[in-house]
Each structure stands twice: as C-alpha cells, then as structure tokens.
Amino acid sequence: MRLIAALLTALLAPASALAQGLPRPLIDRCTAEICKARLTPDQVLVEAMALIEASRFDEAQPLLAALGRVPEYRLESRFLSGRIAAAKGDHKAAIAFYRDILADDPSQTRVRLELGREMLAIGHSASADKQFRIAQQSDDLPEDIARTIRSVRDVIRSRRAWRLDVDFGLAPDTNINNATSVDTITVQWGSNQLPITLDENAKARSGVGQTATISGGFRLPVADSTSMLFDLDSSGNNYSGTDFDDYQVQLAAGPEFRFSRESSVSIQALGAQRWFGGHLASRQMGVKTGFQTRLSNTQQIGFQLDTRRTDAKFDDAYDGWQVGAYATYERAVAKSLVASAGLFARRDWLKADAYSSTELGVIAGFGGELPYGISFGLSGSASRARFDAPIPLFSPEPREDWRYTARATLGNRKIRVWGFSPQVSASYSRIDSSIPFFASDRLRFRFAVARYF
C-alpha cells in the first residue's frame, strides 16, 4: 500500500503544484451581496480548479457543467468532474468520466493513470494493471513516475489477482465442416490416375451458428517472487443439428517465477479436450513453458514451448506428440498502439508417418485503442509444412502445404450495455496443398458482445 500511496502522490504532484499558484476563488473576493462577473473559459477553468483544491466541490460543479458546454474544454470538464467524484468516494462515477475521455482520446496518459488508480480503489487490480501497463508505454513519462508505476505493478502482481473475459454472438461461416475447397480429386489406382468428383457431403458447407468464448485466469502468490497460475480457455460453436458443432476447453496450472521486475518464467501442466459433431474428438495432456522479459517501457520479447500428447478418438493414426516453439517481439509504436512479430515452429510425431509433419512460419500483428472508443486488431501468419511420408492413395510424394491466416477485429468500448461492448471480427484461413484434397479456404465472421472483468 505504501507503493500505491507513492504513486498517487506522484500523480497528484503536478496538480498540487499548479494549485499553489491559483488565486483565491472569485466568490471569496466579492464584497457585495450579489456578485456578477464575466469570465472567459480559461478563467472558469481556473476558478473551478481553485474550488476543487479547496474541496468546495458543490460550488465547483456548476462551473464544470458550464465549461462542458464549450467543446474545446470538454476534456478538462470531464477530468475535473472525475476528480470530484473520486474525492467524494464515488469511484464508479470517476471511472465513467475517465473512460469517456480515453474513448475519445486514448493518448491521455494522465487520465489513464487516474483510471488505474480508481480501478484499484474498487478492487479491480487486473484492470488497473492493464491501464498502468499501457500508460507505461509512453516515451514522455517522467522517469520517477515510470519507476513508481513499475513498483505498483509489482504490488498488484504480488496479490491474488483474477481475470475473466466473456463474449457471445453469431458466427456466419463459409466452411463449417472444414472441408476441401476442390470439387474433383485424383486418386492413384495402380499405375493409373482416376479423377473422382466429390459428393455434397465431402464439400465445404456454409452456416450460421451461435458462438461463445470464456477465458479466465487466477494468480495465487505462494512465496517471494513465486505465484501459482491457473488458466481456463474455452470456446464453442453451435450450428443447426449436431454434425458440425465444435467445442473445446483447456485448463493449465503451474508456477511462475519472477527473476526481476522485467523478467519471468512459467511452467504449467495442461489438459485439453475437443468435441466435434456431438462426439469427443481428441484429448491432450502436456506442459507449456513461457519466458518473457521487458527490454524497455515500449519493448518486450517472449518465448514459449508447448509439448503435448494427443489421444485422437476419431482415428488412431493421429495419436502422438506435438511440440510447438514460439518467439515474439512486441513494440509500442504509440501510447496505445502495439505492433508484434514472431517466428514459430511445430513438429507432429504421430502414429502414421503420412500425418507427421514439420511446420515453420512467421506471425505479425498490430492493434490497440483509437479515438471514439474504437479498439482494433490485425494479425496474420504464413507457414510451410512438410510431411514425413506419402499417402499412396493420393500421391507417391509426401504432402507439402503453404498455410495462411488473417484476422481483423473491431470493437467499441464506449458503447456499453450491462458492461458488454460490441465486437465484430473476420478471420480467413487458406491451405494450398500439393494434394488437392487437403486444399481448403474458410472465411468466418463473428458478431458478438464482449465483457472484460
């Protein structure tokens, strides 16, 4: 709590210094019973600040209401109204004022710090940490405040913290059965090649389903610089009937060790299951390890190794081990915008050599917050996969794929209904395969509402 108090002192220091130079409120300088004055917006602002510093909030509020009618002073009016609400202990009202400001202008670092402070006041430490993290990305942040923010984030991480993200909506999809994109394939029949036209059941089918995701986590401190992490990730798509319903859930738990304020490593055991078409499709058990370190206020890198054993219920040939390695680099390119890039490698050692493969790829992303409450994200990947052995039915040569994905997400957190905000996303995936039967493309949309606790 001392560190948090230090942060608050640092945040309020500029305002306090300014307040020392403010004149006495005009009402205190009136000598007549009825006092009239013409004030410019700047003078109204100074008068309101003087009253606020004197804790005369009821007298300041009419001035702020008048100031708020001047478009050029809406930010100042809302910010000072937030300070009044915070001083009165109405933290939810203060949060609403600060969120409105950031929705219109996400570059306001001072407002974001105040929002983080109010989030802490109502016990939303994970949300507060997010605000402090974004504010920390500002290059023009004074070093003493940046240092204090890092200390407060350490305090937040040392407490029991939880997160929960929920969204649900509708999902139009051009390929709900993830089928091939071709109408005709060629099979090897002895020394001959036979063209076969696929029936409708083997072709891609479109549909609109109901979709939902739930993602949560819990951090439990167990010792100095050590916490236990518990994570849940689940998603589902429900279509008419059960043939193409797709549900999956993953649980992970394990320790996180912090070497410093900038670096940490985690090791988690995991278990996952997937149901498709109303039946259990696969079960996985494994371990994932992650390392991340912050290079500066605006840069960080991360590495992850994911190893798991798959028990495929639909075909024993897909039983085996999967190992994935990922390296990512993130950089804040603006106060609320982040760009990322990375490399990944994946190896599947499955029971059938024809399904075992090695995949190498690149990933990139860009996103953040924009004015008017808009949030967005763009990401994509490209990879090359080579399989260990041929599938004689299709080709004497092992299969080779080029794989591509792209995703765009757009939301607006200024619009809130019971805490939920609208979000729309489009994702596209494509496989160009040396064996046409495995070529596919899929375009999915999601029209959802989301809430972040």
C-alpha positions as CSV (number, residue, x, y, z in Angstrom):
1,M,0.0,0.0,0.0
2,R,2.9,2.4,0.6
3,L,3.9,2.0,-3.1
4,I,0.4,2.7,-4.2
5,A,0.3,5.8,-2.0
6,A,3.6,6.9,-3.5
7,L,2.1,6.6,-7.0
8,L,-0.9,8.7,-6.0
9,T,1.5,11.4,-4.6
10,A,3.4,11.3,-7.9
11,L,0.3,11.6,-10.0
12,L,-1.1,14.5,-8.0
13,A,2.1,16.4,-7.7
14,P,1.7,18.4,-10.9
15,A,-1.9,19.4,-10.0
16,S,-0.9,20.3,-6.4
17,A,2.0,22.4,-7.7
18,L,-0.4,24.2,-10.1
19,A,-2.9,24.7,-7.3
20,Q,-0.4,26.5,-5.2
21,G,-0.4,29.3,-7.8
22,L,-4.1,29.6,-8.1
23,P,-5.9,32.8,-6.9
24,R,-8.5,32.7,-4.2
25,P,-11.9,31.7,-5.6
26,L,-13.8,34.7,-7.1
27,I,-16.7,34.2,-4.6
28,D,-14.3,34.9,-1.7
29,R,-13.2,38.1,-3.3
30,C,-16.7,39.6,-3.8
31,T,-17.6,42.4,-1.5
32,A,-21.2,42.9,-2.5
33,E,-24.1,40.6,-1.6
34,I,-24.7,40.0,-5.3
35,C,-21.5,39.5,-7.3
36,K,-21.6,39.4,-11.1
37,A,-18.6,38.7,-13.3
38,R,-17.9,37.9,-16.9
39,L,-15.3,35.1,-17.3
40,T,-13.6,33.5,-20.2
41,P,-13.5,29.7,-20.4
42,D,-9.9,29.8,-19.2
43,Q,-10.9,31.9,-16.2
44,V,-13.8,29.5,-15.5
45,L,-11.4,26.6,-15.5
46,V,-9.0,28.4,-13.1
47,E,-11.9,29.2,-10.8
48,A,-13.2,25.6,-10.8
49,M,-9.7,24.3,-10.1
50,A,-9.3,26.6,-7.1
51,L,-12.7,25.5,-5.7
52,I,-11.7,21.8,-6.2
53,E,-8.4,22.3,-4.4
54,A,-10.3,23.9,-1.6
55,S,-12.6,20.8,-1.5
56,R,-15.6,23.0,-2.3
57,F,-17.0,20.5,-4.8
58,D,-20.6,21.6,-4.8
59,E,-19.6,25.1,-5.8
60,A,-17.3,23.8,-8.5
61,Q,-19.7,21.6,-10.2
62,P,-21.9,24.3,-11.8
63,L,-18.8,25.8,-13.3
64,L,-17.7,22.5,-14.7
65,A,-21.2,22.0,-16.2
66,A,-20.9,25.4,-17.9
67,L,-17.4,24.6,-19.1
68,G,-18.6,21.3,-20.5
69,R,-20.8,23.1,-23.0
70,V,-17.7,24.5,-24.7
71,P,-16.3,21.8,-27.0
72,E,-12.7,22.8,-26.6
73,Y,-13.0,22.3,-22.8
74,R,-14.9,19.1,-22.6
75,L,-11.8,17.1,-21.7
76,E,-11.0,19.4,-18.8
77,S,-14.6,19.5,-17.6
78,R,-14.8,15.6,-17.5
79,F,-11.4,15.2,-16.0
80,L,-12.1,17.6,-13.1
81,S,-15.6,16.0,-12.7
82,G,-13.8,12.7,-12.3
83,R,-11.5,14.1,-9.7
84,I,-14.5,15.4,-7.7
85,A,-16.2,12.0,-7.9
86,A,-13.0,10.3,-6.8
87,A,-12.6,12.7,-3.9
88,K,-16.2,12.0,-2.8
89,G,-15.6,8.3,-2.9
90,D,-17.8,7.7,-5.9
91,H,-15.2,5.6,-7.7
92,K,-17.6,4.2,-10.3
93,A,-18.6,7.6,-11.4
94,A,-14.9,8.7,-11.6
95,I,-14.2,5.6,-13.8
96,A,-17.0,6.5,-16.1
97,F,-15.7,10.1,-16.6
98,Y,-12.1,8.8,-17.2
99,R,-13.3,6.1,-19.6
100,D,-15.2,8.6,-21.6
101,I,-12.1,10.7,-22.0
102,L,-10.0,7.8,-23.1
103,A,-12.6,6.6,-25.5
104,D,-12.3,9.9,-27.4
105,D,-8.5,10.3,-26.9
106,P,-6.6,7.2,-25.8
107,S,-3.3,9.1,-25.7
108,Q,-4.2,10.9,-22.4
109,T,-1.6,9.2,-20.2
110,R,-2.5,11.2,-17.1
111,V,-6.2,10.2,-17.4
112,R,-5.2,6.6,-17.8
113,L,-3.2,6.7,-14.6
114,E,-6.1,8.2,-12.8
115,L,-8.3,5.4,-14.2
116,G,-5.9,2.8,-13.0
117,R,-6.0,4.4,-9.5
118,E,-9.8,4.2,-9.4
119,M,-9.7,0.6,-10.6
120,L,-7.5,-0.2,-7.7
121,A,-9.9,1.6,-5.4
122,I,-12.8,-0.8,-6.3
123,G,-10.6,-3.9,-6.2
124,H,-10.2,-4.4,-10.0
125,S,-6.5,-5.0,-9.8
126,A,-6.2,-6.8,-13.2
127,S,-7.9,-3.9,-15.0
128,A,-5.8,-1.4,-13.1
129,D,-2.6,-3.3,-14.1
130,K,-3.7,-3.1,-17.8
131,Q,-4.1,0.7,-17.5
132,F,-0.8,1.1,-15.9
133,R,0.9,-1.1,-18.5
134,I,-0.5,1.0,-21.3
135,A,0.5,4.2,-19.6
136,Q,4.0,2.8,-19.0
137,Q,4.4,2.6,-22.8
138,S,4.5,6.4,-23.1
139,D,8.0,7.6,-24.0
140,D,7.4,11.0,-22.4
141,L,6.5,9.7,-19.0
142,P,8.8,11.1,-16.3
143,E,11.2,8.5,-15.0
144,D,10.1,9.0,-11.4
145,I,6.5,8.2,-12.3
146,A,7.5,5.3,-14.6
147,R,9.6,3.9,-11.7
148,T,6.7,4.2,-9.3
149,I,4.3,2.6,-11.8
150,R,6.7,-0.4,-12.1
151,S,6.7,-0.7,-8.3
152,V,2.9,-0.6,-8.1
153,R,2.5,-3.2,-10.8
154,D,4.8,-5.4,-8.7
155,V,2.4,-4.9,-5.8
156,I,-0.6,-5.8,-8.0
157,R,1.1,-9.0,-9.2
158,S,2.0,-10.0,-5.7
159,R,-1.7,-10.0,-4.7
160,R,-4.3,-12.6,-5.6
161,A,-5.5,-11.4,-9.0
162,W,-8.0,-12.8,-11.3
163,R,-9.3,-12.1,-14.8
164,L,-12.4,-13.2,-16.8
165,D,-13.3,-12.4,-20.4
166,V,-16.6,-13.4,-21.9
167,D,-18.1,-12.9,-25.3
168,F,-21.0,-14.4,-27.3
169,G,-22.7,-13.8,-30.5
170,L,-23.4,-15.1,-34.1
171,A,-20.9,-16.6,-36.4
172,P,-21.5,-16.8,-40.2
173,D,-19.0,-19.3,-41.7
174,T,-18.3,-20.4,-45.3
175,N,-16.8,-23.8,-44.2
176,I,-18.3,-25.2,-41.0
177,N,-17.1,-28.7,-41.8
178,N,-13.6,-27.5,-42.7
179,A,-13.8,-29.5,-45.9
180,T,-11.7,-29.3,-49.1
181,S,-12.1,-26.4,-51.5
182,V,-12.0,-28.6,-54.7
183,D,-14.8,-30.4,-56.4
184,T,-12.7,-33.1,-58.0
185,I,-9.7,-35.1,-56.8
186,T,-7.3,-37.6,-58.4
187,V,-6.5,-40.9,-56.7
188,Q,-3.8,-43.4,-57.6
189,W,-5.1,-46.8,-58.8
190,G,-2.1,-49.0,-59.6
191,S,-0.3,-47.2,-62.4
192,N,-3.4,-45.2,-63.3
193,Q,-4.8,-42.0,-62.1
194,L,-8.6,-41.8,-61.6
195,P,-10.4,-38.5,-61.3
196,I,-13.3,-38.6,-58.8
197,T,-16.0,-36.0,-58.3
198,L,-16.8,-35.4,-54.6
199,D,-20.3,-35.7,-53.4
200,E,-22.0,-32.9,-51.5
201,N,-21.1,-34.4,-48.0
202,A,-17.4,-34.0,-48.8
203,K,-17.6,-30.4,-49.9
204,A,-17.5,-27.3,-47.8
205,R,-20.8,-26.3,-46.2
206,S,-21.7,-22.8,-45.0
207,G,-23.8,-22.0,-42.0
208,V,-24.6,-19.5,-39.2
209,G,-24.0,-20.6,-35.6
210,Q,-24.1,-19.3,-32.1
211,T,-20.6,-18.8,-30.7
212,A,-19.1,-18.0,-27.3
213,T,-15.7,-17.9,-25.6
214,I,-14.7,-17.8,-21.9
215,S,-11.2,-17.1,-20.9
216,G,-10.1,-16.7,-17.3
217,G,-7.1,-16.8,-15.0
218,F,-6.1,-16.7,-11.4
219,R,-2.8,-15.8,-9.8
220,L,-2.0,-17.0,-6.3
221,P,1.2,-15.8,-4.6
222,V,2.9,-18.7,-2.7
223,A,6.3,-17.2,-1.9
224,D,8.5,-14.2,-2.7
225,S,8.7,-13.8,-6.5
226,T,6.7,-17.1,-7.0
227,S,3.0,-17.5,-7.9
228,M,0.7,-20.3,-9.0
229,L,-1.1,-19.6,-12.2
230,F,-4.4,-21.2,-13.1
231,D,-5.8,-20.6,-16.6
232,L,-9.0,-21.6,-18.4
233,D,-9.7,-21.2,-22.1
234,S,-12.9,-22.5,-23.7
235,S,-14.8,-21.8,-26.9
236,G,-17.8,-23.3,-28.7
237,N,-19.7,-23.0,-32.0
238,N,-23.2,-24.4,-32.2
239,Y,-24.9,-25.0,-35.6
240,S,-28.2,-26.4,-36.6
241,G,-28.2,-30.1,-35.6
242,T,-25.0,-31.6,-34.1
243,D,-23.0,-32.7,-37.1
244,F,-20.6,-29.7,-37.1
245,D,-20.9,-28.4,-33.5
246,D,-17.4,-27.7,-32.3
247,Y,-16.4,-27.2,-28.6
248,Q,-13.1,-27.1,-26.9
249,V,-11.7,-26.4,-23.4
250,Q,-8.2,-26.2,-22.0
251,L,-7.0,-26.0,-18.4
252,A,-3.5,-25.1,-17.3
253,A,-1.8,-24.8,-13.9
254,G,1.7,-24.3,-12.6
255,P,4.2,-21.9,-11.0
256,E,5.5,-18.6,-12.3
257,F,9.0,-17.4,-11.1
258,R,9.9,-13.7,-11.4
259,F,13.6,-13.0,-11.7
260,S,13.1,-9.2,-11.7
261,R,10.5,-6.6,-12.5
262,E,11.2,-7.2,-16.2
263,S,11.6,-11.0,-16.5
264,S,9.6,-14.1,-15.5
265,V,9.3,-17.7,-16.5
266,S,6.3,-20.0,-16.1
267,I,5.8,-23.8,-16.3
268,Q,2.3,-25.2,-16.5
269,A,0.8,-28.6,-16.9
270,L,-2.2,-28.6,-19.2
271,G,-5.1,-30.7,-20.3
272,A,-7.4,-30.1,-23.2
273,Q,-10.4,-31.8,-24.8
274,R,-12.3,-31.2,-28.1
275,W,-15.8,-32.3,-29.1
276,F,-16.9,-32.2,-32.7
277,G,-20.2,-33.4,-34.2
278,G,-21.5,-34.3,-30.7
279,H,-18.6,-36.7,-30.0
280,L,-15.3,-36.5,-28.2
281,A,-12.7,-35.9,-30.9
282,S,-9.5,-35.7,-29.0
283,R,-7.9,-35.4,-25.6
284,Q,-4.5,-33.9,-24.8
285,M,-2.1,-33.7,-21.9
286,G,1.2,-31.8,-21.8
287,V,3.3,-29.0,-20.5
288,K,3.8,-25.4,-21.7
289,T,6.7,-23.2,-20.6
290,G,6.9,-19.5,-21.2
291,F,9.6,-16.8,-20.7
292,Q,9.1,-13.1,-21.1
293,T,11.2,-10.0,-20.5
294,R,10.7,-6.3,-20.9
295,L,13.5,-4.6,-22.8
296,S,12.2,-1.1,-22.1
297,N,9.0,0.7,-21.5
298,T,8.0,0.2,-25.1
299,Q,9.6,-3.2,-26.0
300,Q,9.3,-6.8,-24.8
301,I,10.1,-10.3,-26.1
302,G,8.6,-13.6,-25.2
303,F,9.3,-17.3,-25.8
304,Q,7.0,-20.3,-25.4
305,L,7.5,-24.1,-25.7
306,D,4.3,-26.2,-25.8
307,T,4.6,-30.0,-25.6
308,R,1.5,-32.3,-25.5
309,R,0.4,-35.8,-26.2
310,T,-2.7,-36.3,-28.3
311,D,-5.2,-39.1,-28.0
312,A,-7.3,-38.8,-31.2
313,K,-10.7,-40.5,-30.7
314,F,-11.7,-40.2,-34.4
315,D,-8.6,-42.0,-35.8
316,D,-5.7,-43.7,-34.0
317,A,-3.4,-42.7,-36.8
318,Y,-3.5,-39.2,-35.4
319,D,-2.3,-40.3,-31.9
320,G,1.1,-38.9,-31.0
321,W,3.2,-36.0,-29.8
322,Q,3.1,-32.3,-30.8
323,V,5.8,-29.8,-29.9
324,G,5.5,-26.1,-30.7
325,A,8.0,-23.3,-30.2
326,Y,7.2,-19.6,-30.5
327,A,9.2,-16.4,-30.3
328,T,7.6,-13.0,-30.3
329,Y,8.7,-9.3,-30.2
330,E,6.3,-6.5,-29.2
331,R,6.8,-2.8,-29.5
332,A,4.6,0.1,-28.6
333,V,4.5,2.4,-31.7
334,A,2.3,4.9,-30.0
335,K,0.8,5.5,-26.5
336,S,-2.0,3.0,-27.1
337,L,-0.9,1.1,-30.3
338,V,1.3,-2.1,-30.3
339,A,3.0,-3.9,-33.1
340,S,4.3,-7.5,-32.9
341,A,6.2,-10.0,-35.0
342,G,7.4,-13.5,-34.4
343,L,8.5,-16.9,-35.6
344,F,7.1,-20.4,-34.8
345,A,8.0,-24.0,-35.4
346,R,5.8,-27.0,-34.9
347,R,6.6,-30.7,-35.0
348,D,4.0,-33.5,-35.1
349,W,5.2,-37.0,-34.3
350,L,2.1,-39.1,-35.0
351,K,1.4,-42.8,-35.2
352,A,1.2,-42.6,-39.0
353,D,4.2,-41.1,-40.8
354,A,2.0,-39.8,-43.5
355,Y,0.3,-37.4,-41.0
356,S,3.5,-36.5,-39.2
357,S,4.9,-33.1,-40.2
358,T,7.2,-30.2,-39.6
359,E,5.9,-26.6,-39.9
360,L,7.8,-23.3,-39.9
361,G,6.2,-19.9,-40.0
362,V,6.0,-16.2,-39.3
363,I,3.4,-14.2,-37.5
364,A,2.6,-10.5,-37.2
365,G,0.1,-8.3,-35.5
366,F,-0.9,-4.7,-34.9
367,G,-3.6,-3.2,-32.7
368,G,-4.7,-1.0,-29.9
369,E,-7.1,1.8,-29.0
370,L,-8.3,4.6,-31.2
371,P,-10.4,7.7,-30.5
372,Y,-14.2,7.5,-30.1
373,G,-13.8,4.2,-28.1
374,I,-12.7,2.2,-31.0
375,S,-10.4,-0.8,-30.4
376,F,-9.0,-2.9,-33.3
377,G,-6.6,-5.7,-34.1
378,L,-4.9,-7.0,-37.2
379,S,-2.9,-10.2,-37.3
380,G,-1.8,-12.8,-39.8
381,S,0.6,-15.8,-40.3
382,A,2.2,-17.7,-43.1
383,S,3.8,-21.1,-42.8
384,R,5.3,-24.0,-44.8
385,A,4.5,-27.6,-43.7
386,R,6.2,-30.8,-45.0
387,F,5.0,-34.3,-44.2
388,D,7.2,-37.3,-43.5
389,A,5.7,-39.9,-45.8
390,P,3.3,-40.0,-48.8
391,I,-0.3,-41.1,-48.8
392,P,-0.2,-43.7,-51.6
393,L,-3.9,-43.2,-52.4
394,F,-3.2,-39.6,-53.5
395,S,0.4,-39.3,-54.5
396,P,3.8,-41.1,-54.4
397,E,5.3,-37.9,-52.9
398,P,4.9,-36.6,-49.4
399,R,2.4,-33.8,-48.9
400,E,3.6,-30.2,-48.8
401,D,1.4,-27.3,-47.7
402,W,1.5,-23.5,-47.7
403,R,-0.8,-22.2,-44.9
404,Y,-2.1,-18.6,-44.4
405,T,-4.3,-17.0,-41.8
406,A,-5.5,-13.4,-41.4
407,R,-7.8,-11.8,-38.8
408,A,-9.3,-8.4,-38.2
409,T,-11.2,-7.3,-35.1
410,L,-13.1,-4.1,-34.5
411,G,-14.8,-3.1,-31.2
412,N,-16.2,-0.1,-29.4
413,R,-15.8,0.1,-25.7
414,K,-17.6,3.4,-25.4
415,I,-20.9,1.5,-26.1
416,R,-21.8,-0.5,-23.0
417,V,-24.9,-2.4,-22.2
418,W,-24.7,-4.2,-18.8
419,G,-20.9,-3.9,-19.2
420,F,-20.9,-5.6,-22.6
421,S,-19.5,-3.9,-25.7
422,P,-20.0,-4.8,-29.4
423,Q,-17.2,-6.5,-31.3
424,V,-17.0,-7.8,-34.9
425,S,-14.3,-9.9,-36.4
426,A,-13.4,-11.6,-39.6
427,S,-10.9,-14.4,-40.0
428,Y,-9.7,-16.2,-43.1
429,S,-7.6,-19.3,-43.4
430,R,-6.3,-21.0,-46.5
431,I,-4.2,-24.1,-47.3
432,D,-2.6,-24.6,-50.6
433,S,-1.5,-28.2,-50.7
434,S,0.4,-30.4,-53.1
435,I,-2.5,-32.8,-52.7
436,P,-5.7,-31.0,-53.8
437,F,-7.9,-33.0,-51.4
438,F,-6.3,-31.2,-48.5
439,A,-6.6,-27.7,-50.0
440,S,-9.1,-25.5,-48.3
441,D,-10.2,-22.0,-47.5
442,R,-12.5,-20.7,-44.8
443,L,-13.9,-17.3,-44.0
444,R,-15.6,-16.7,-40.7
445,F,-17.3,-13.7,-39.2
446,R,-18.2,-13.1,-35.5
447,F,-20.8,-10.5,-34.4
448,A,-20.5,-10.6,-30.7
449,V,-20.7,-8.6,-27.5
450,A,-17.8,-8.9,-25.0
451,R,-17.1,-8.1,-21.4
452,Y,-13.7,-7.9,-19.7
453,F,-13.9,-8.3,-15.9
